[in-house]
């Protein structure tokens, strides 16, 4: 049986926590005993190598494997690393049957391990890191992509008030607030002047599209942030809700669409692949399927949304770059990731010039 953790470990691996990554096993065991239904100790702790934001651990115990995500230690940017929000949205969506990992508890007491954290369960299935899906048949690839579109449409069709998430974010002017937020975050972690970022910071707020709908937006919806059911093209769990909020569902969908305008390089991009031979649907088909399931006539102005998404990614990765420079990055891959800021900014500005 493959779990979420096993699938992730197959690609990122785990290491014994060292230094500041170590957790207090005694205090953590006490918290598990008091808060996690069915927990049976003792527990052991391993840290996943991957992930540049909220450090993630594998917790093994006789009662089963668990996942723990905590805030990084040290000085943090305002509003970043909100593990309480990750927990809240997943707990609410779980009650609707939407595919998320089971949530066991949130701890806001820094004295347990030194920071806030939450614990969730494991989901049987497969992690797919490469958008080309090596080894799959064309029929299977198409079915997996259709499942991803269908799952995202299902998320955007959920009644936020009905599931208790009406206060999960401000409903209006989503893109205006997001551009302001990521501009602010970028400025707080800025390490050098980039002409494309300066152009985007001026252009984006002056060209905002009209917002017509409000939904939960995941914020990082791509193929490697979900678990697929064993042996079938079904999304068993959507992972990594760190950037989720209430907002314009087109932000989520167009972020997913960025895969079609990025090269693969072993990741989620499919731009340079022979999509027809592989069975991967074209972007026009993906847009049509999503619009049909969400009651839209179409999606005009796609380049604006792509420019926004690449700008946002550049701002996020600039935060990682700043932590690399400050020596507080939580991953060995962080330095390589930090070098992507400039190319993303250039790509964002290229799409902006097509609007």
C-alpha positions as CSV (number, residue, x, y, z in Angstrom):
1,X,0.0,0.0,0.0
2,X,1.3,3.4,-1.0
3,X,0.6,6.4,1.2
4,X,0.9,10.1,0.5
5,X,4.1,10.1,2.5
6,X,5.6,7.1,0.7
7,X,4.8,8.7,-2.7
8,X,6.5,11.9,-1.7
9,X,9.4,10.2,-0.1
10,X,10.0,8.3,-3.4
11,X,10.9,11.6,-5.0
12,X,12.1,13.8,-2.1
13,X,13.2,11.4,0.6
14,X,13.4,12.0,4.3
15,X,16.3,12.8,6.6
16,X,16.9,12.7,10.3
17,X,16.1,16.2,11.7
18,X,19.2,18.0,12.8
19,X,19.9,21.3,14.6
20,X,16.9,23.6,14.5
21,X,14.8,21.0,12.6
22,X,14.7,18.7,15.6
23,X,11.4,18.4,17.4
24,X,10.8,17.7,21.1
25,X,9.6,14.0,20.9
26,X,8.4,13.9,24.5
27,X,6.3,17.1,24.2
28,X,5.0,16.1,20.8
29,X,4.0,12.6,22.0
30,X,2.0,14.2,24.8
31,X,0.3,16.5,22.3
32,X,-0.5,13.5,20.0
33,X,-1.9,11.6,23.0
34,X,-4.2,14.5,23.9
35,X,-5.3,15.5,20.4
36,X,-5.0,12.8,17.8
37,X,-7.8,10.2,18.0
38,X,-6.6,6.6,17.9
39,X,-2.9,7.6,18.4
40,X,-0.7,4.9,19.9
41,X,3.0,5.7,20.6
42,X,5.9,5.7,20.6
43,X,6.5,8.0,17.6
44,X,9.6,8.6,15.4
45,X,10.3,11.7,13.4
46,X,11.8,12.2,9.9
47,X,11.9,15.4,7.9
48,X,11.1,15.6,4.2
49,X,14.0,17.1,2.1
50,X,11.6,18.9,-0.2
51,X,9.5,22.0,0.4
52,X,10.8,25.5,0.7
53,X,8.1,27.0,2.8
54,X,6.5,25.2,5.8
55,X,8.9,22.4,7.0
56,X,7.1,19.0,6.7
57,X,7.8,15.9,8.8
58,X,6.8,12.3,8.6
59,X,5.7,11.0,12.0
60,X,5.6,7.2,12.3
61,X,3.8,5.4,15.2
62,X,2.2,2.0,15.8
63,X,-1.1,3.6,15.0
64,X,0.1,4.6,11.6
65,X,2.0,7.3,9.7
66,X,1.1,11.0,10.0
67,X,2.2,14.3,8.4
68,X,3.2,17.3,10.5
69,X,3.6,20.8,9.0
70,X,5.0,23.6,11.0
71,X,5.9,27.2,10.6
72,X,9.6,27.9,10.0
73,X,11.5,29.0,13.0
74,X,12.9,32.6,13.0
75,X,11.7,35.9,11.7
76,X,8.8,35.5,9.2
77,X,7.2,37.8,6.7
78,X,3.7,39.1,7.7
79,X,0.8,36.7,6.9
80,X,3.2,34.1,5.6
81,X,3.4,30.4,6.7
82,X,-0.2,30.4,8.2
83,X,-0.5,26.8,9.1
84,X,-3.7,27.6,10.9
85,X,-5.3,28.6,7.6
86,X,-4.1,25.4,5.9
87,X,-5.7,23.4,8.7
88,X,-9.0,25.3,8.6
89,X,-9.7,25.1,4.9
90,X,-8.8,21.4,4.7
91,X,-11.0,20.6,7.7
92,X,-14.0,22.4,6.2
93,X,-13.6,20.9,2.7
94,X,-13.2,17.4,4.2
95,X,-16.7,17.7,5.5
96,X,-18.0,18.2,2.0
97,X,-16.4,15.1,0.6
98,X,-13.9,17.2,-1.4
99,X,-10.6,15.2,-1.7
100,X,-8.2,16.4,1.1
101,X,-6.2,14.5,3.7
102,X,-7.9,13.9,7.0
103,X,-7.1,16.6,9.6
104,X,-6.2,15.5,13.1
105,X,-5.5,18.8,14.9
106,X,-3.9,22.2,15.0
107,X,-1.5,23.4,17.7
108,X,-1.0,27.1,18.4
109,X,1.1,26.6,21.5
110,X,4.7,27.4,20.6
111,X,5.9,25.6,23.7
112,X,5.3,22.2,22.2
113,X,7.8,22.2,19.4
114,X,8.7,25.9,19.1
115,X,6.2,27.0,16.5
116,X,2.6,26.4,15.4
117,X,1.9,23.2,13.5
118,X,-0.9,20.9,12.4
119,X,-1.1,17.1,11.9
120,X,-2.9,15.3,9.1
121,X,-3.3,11.8,7.9
122,X,-2.2,9.9,4.9
123,X,-4.0,9.1,1.7
124,X,-3.4,6.0,-0.4
125,X,-2.2,6.9,-3.8
126,X,0.4,8.2,-6.2
127,X,2.3,11.5,-6.6
128,X,3.0,12.5,-10.2
129,X,5.8,15.0,-10.4
130,X,6.2,15.1,-14.2
131,X,3.4,16.6,-16.3
132,X,4.5,14.3,-19.1
133,X,3.5,11.3,-16.9
134,X,6.3,9.0,-18.2
135,X,5.2,5.4,-18.6
136,X,1.5,6.2,-18.8
137,X,-0.7,5.5,-21.8
138,X,-2.2,8.4,-23.8
139,X,-5.7,7.4,-22.6
140,X,-4.5,7.4,-19.0
141,X,-2.8,10.8,-19.4
142,X,-5.9,12.4,-20.8
143,X,-8.1,10.9,-18.1
144,X,-5.7,12.2,-15.3
145,X,-5.7,15.7,-16.8
146,X,-9.5,15.7,-17.1
147,X,-9.7,14.6,-13.4
148,X,-7.6,17.5,-12.4
149,X,-9.8,19.9,-14.3
150,X,-12.9,18.3,-12.8
151,X,-11.6,18.5,-9.3
152,X,-10.7,22.1,-9.6
153,X,-14.1,22.9,-11.0
154,X,-15.7,21.0,-8.1
155,X,-13.7,23.2,-5.6
156,X,-14.8,26.4,-7.3
157,X,-18.5,25.3,-7.2
158,X,-18.5,24.8,-3.4
159,X,-20.7,27.2,-1.5
160,X,-18.2,28.9,0.8
161,X,-20.8,30.2,3.2
162,X,-22.4,26.7,3.4
163,X,-19.1,25.1,4.5
164,X,-18.2,27.7,7.1
165,X,-15.5,29.5,5.0
166,X,-17.3,32.8,4.5
167,X,-14.7,34.5,6.7
168,X,-11.7,32.7,5.0
169,X,-10.8,35.9,3.0
170,X,-12.2,39.1,1.6
171,X,-14.6,38.3,-1.3
172,X,-14.1,41.3,-3.6
173,X,-11.3,42.9,-5.6
174,X,-9.3,39.7,-5.4
175,X,-6.7,40.5,-8.0
176,X,-6.2,44.0,-6.8
177,X,-5.5,42.8,-3.3
178,X,-3.3,40.0,-4.5
179,X,-1.2,42.3,-6.7
180,X,-0.8,44.6,-3.7
181,X,0.1,41.7,-1.4
182,X,2.7,40.1,-3.6
183,X,4.2,43.5,-4.5
184,X,4.5,44.1,-0.7
185,X,6.0,40.7,-0.1
186,X,8.4,41.2,-3.0
187,X,9.5,44.5,-1.6
188,X,10.1,43.0,1.8
189,X,12.4,40.3,0.4
190,X,13.9,42.3,-2.5
191,X,17.6,41.7,-3.0
192,X,18.2,43.6,-6.3
193,X,16.3,45.7,-8.8
194,X,14.7,43.8,-11.7
195,X,13.3,45.9,-14.5
196,X,10.5,43.4,-15.4
197,X,9.2,43.3,-11.8
198,X,9.2,47.1,-11.7
199,X,7.2,47.2,-15.0
200,X,4.7,44.6,-13.7
201,X,4.3,46.4,-10.4
202,X,3.1,49.4,-12.3
203,X,1.1,47.6,-15.1
204,X,-0.8,45.0,-13.2
205,X,-2.9,47.3,-10.8
206,X,-3.7,49.5,-13.8
207,X,-5.2,46.7,-15.9
208,X,-7.2,44.6,-13.4
209,X,-9.9,42.4,-14.9
210,X,-13.4,42.4,-13.4
211,X,-14.2,39.8,-10.7
212,X,-17.5,38.1,-11.2
213,X,-17.3,35.2,-8.8
214,X,-16.0,34.2,-5.4
215,X,-14.8,30.7,-4.4
216,X,-12.1,29.0,-2.3
217,X,-8.9,29.3,-4.3
218,X,-6.2,26.8,-3.6
219,X,-3.3,29.0,-4.8
220,X,-0.9,26.3,-6.0
221,X,-3.0,23.9,-8.0
222,X,-0.7,21.8,-10.1
223,X,-0.1,18.1,-10.9
224,X,2.5,17.5,-8.1
225,X,0.3,19.0,-5.4
226,X,-2.2,16.1,-5.4
227,X,-2.4,12.4,-4.8
228,X,-4.0,10.2,-7.4
229,X,-5.9,7.1,-6.4
230,X,-4.2,3.8,-6.9
231,X,-4.9,2.3,-10.4
232,X,-7.4,4.9,-11.5
233,X,-7.4,8.5,-12.8
234,X,-9.0,10.1,-9.8
235,X,-7.7,12.8,-7.5
236,X,-7.7,11.3,-4.0
237,X,-6.3,14.3,-2.2
238,X,-5.3,17.9,-3.0
239,X,-2.2,18.9,-1.0
240,X,-0.4,22.1,0.1
241,X,-3.1,24.7,1.0
242,X,-0.7,27.3,2.3
243,X,-1.8,29.9,-0.2
244,X,-5.5,29.3,-0.1
245,X,-8.1,32.0,0.5
246,X,-11.4,33.3,-0.9
247,X,-11.0,35.0,-4.2
248,X,-11.5,34.8,-8.0
249,X,-11.6,31.2,-9.1
250,X,-9.9,32.2,-12.4
251,X,-6.7,32.8,-10.4
252,X,-6.6,29.1,-9.6
253,X,-7.6,27.9,-13.1
254,X,-5.2,30.2,-15.0
255,X,-2.4,29.2,-12.6
256,X,-3.1,25.6,-13.6
257,X,-3.0,26.7,-17.2
258,X,0.6,28.0,-16.8
259,X,1.7,24.4,-17.4
260,X,0.9,24.8,-21.1
261,X,3.2,27.8,-21.5
262,X,6.2,26.4,-19.6
263,X,8.6,23.7,-20.7
264,X,8.6,20.4,-19.0
265,X,12.1,19.9,-17.5
266,X,10.8,17.0,-15.5
267,X,8.2,19.2,-13.8
268,X,4.6,20.2,-14.4
269,X,5.1,22.1,-17.7
270,X,3.9,20.6,-21.0
271,X,4.7,23.3,-23.5
272,X,7.6,21.5,-25.3
273,X,6.0,18.0,-25.2
274,X,4.2,16.3,-28.1
275,X,0.9,16.6,-26.4
276,X,-1.1,15.0,-29.2
277,X,1.0,11.8,-29.1
278,X,1.0,11.7,-25.3
279,X,-2.7,12.2,-25.0
280,X,-2.4,15.4,-23.0
281,X,-5.3,17.7,-23.9
282,X,-4.6,21.1,-25.5
283,X,-5.1,24.3,-23.5
284,X,-8.2,25.1,-25.5
285,X,-9.8,21.8,-24.5
286,X,-8.9,22.4,-20.8
287,X,-10.5,25.8,-20.9
288,X,-13.6,24.5,-22.6
289,X,-14.0,21.6,-20.1
290,X,-13.5,23.9,-17.1
291,X,-15.9,26.5,-18.4
292,X,-18.6,23.9,-19.2
293,X,-18.4,22.6,-15.6
294,X,-18.5,26.1,-14.0
295,X,-21.1,27.7,-16.3
296,X,-18.8,30.1,-18.1
297,X,-19.1,31.1,-21.8
298,X,-15.3,31.3,-22.2
299,X,-12.1,32.8,-20.8
300,X,-11.0,36.0,-22.6
301,X,-7.8,37.9,-21.8
302,X,-5.9,34.8,-20.7
303,X,-2.5,36.6,-21.1
304,X,-3.3,39.0,-18.3
305,X,-3.9,36.1,-16.0
306,X,-0.8,34.4,-17.1
307,X,1.2,37.6,-16.5
308,X,-0.3,37.9,-13.0
309,X,0.5,34.2,-12.1
310,X,4.1,34.4,-13.2
311,X,4.5,37.7,-11.3
312,X,3.1,36.1,-8.2
313,X,5.5,33.1,-8.6
314,X,8.4,35.4,-9.0
315,X,7.4,37.2,-5.8
316,X,7.0,34.0,-3.9
317,X,10.4,32.6,-5.0
318,X,12.0,36.0,-4.2
319,X,11.0,35.2,-0.6
320,X,12.9,31.9,-0.8
321,X,15.9,33.8,-2.3
322,X,15.9,36.2,0.6
323,X,15.9,33.2,3.1
324,X,18.8,31.6,1.2
325,X,20.8,34.8,1.6
326,X,19.8,35.1,5.3
327,X,20.6,31.4,5.9
328,X,17.1,30.4,7.0
329,X,15.9,28.4,4.0
330,X,14.4,25.1,5.0
331,X,15.5,23.0,2.0
332,X,18.6,22.0,0.2
333,X,16.8,22.8,-3.1
334,X,16.1,26.4,-2.1
335,X,19.2,27.9,-3.7
336,X,18.4,26.3,-7.1
337,X,14.8,27.5,-6.7
338,X,15.9,31.0,-5.9
339,X,17.6,31.4,-9.3
340,X,14.2,31.3,-11.0
341,X,13.1,34.8,-10.0
342,X,14.5,36.6,-13.0
343,X,13.2,34.1,-15.7
344,X,9.7,34.2,-14.2
345,X,9.7,37.9,-14.1
346,X,10.7,38.0,-17.8
347,X,8.0,35.5,-18.7
348,X,5.4,37.5,-16.8
349,X,6.3,40.7,-18.6
350,X,6.3,38.9,-22.0
351,X,2.6,37.8,-21.4
352,X,1.7,41.3,-20.2
353,X,3.0,42.8,-23.5
354,X,0.6,40.5,-25.4
355,X,-2.5,41.8,-23.7
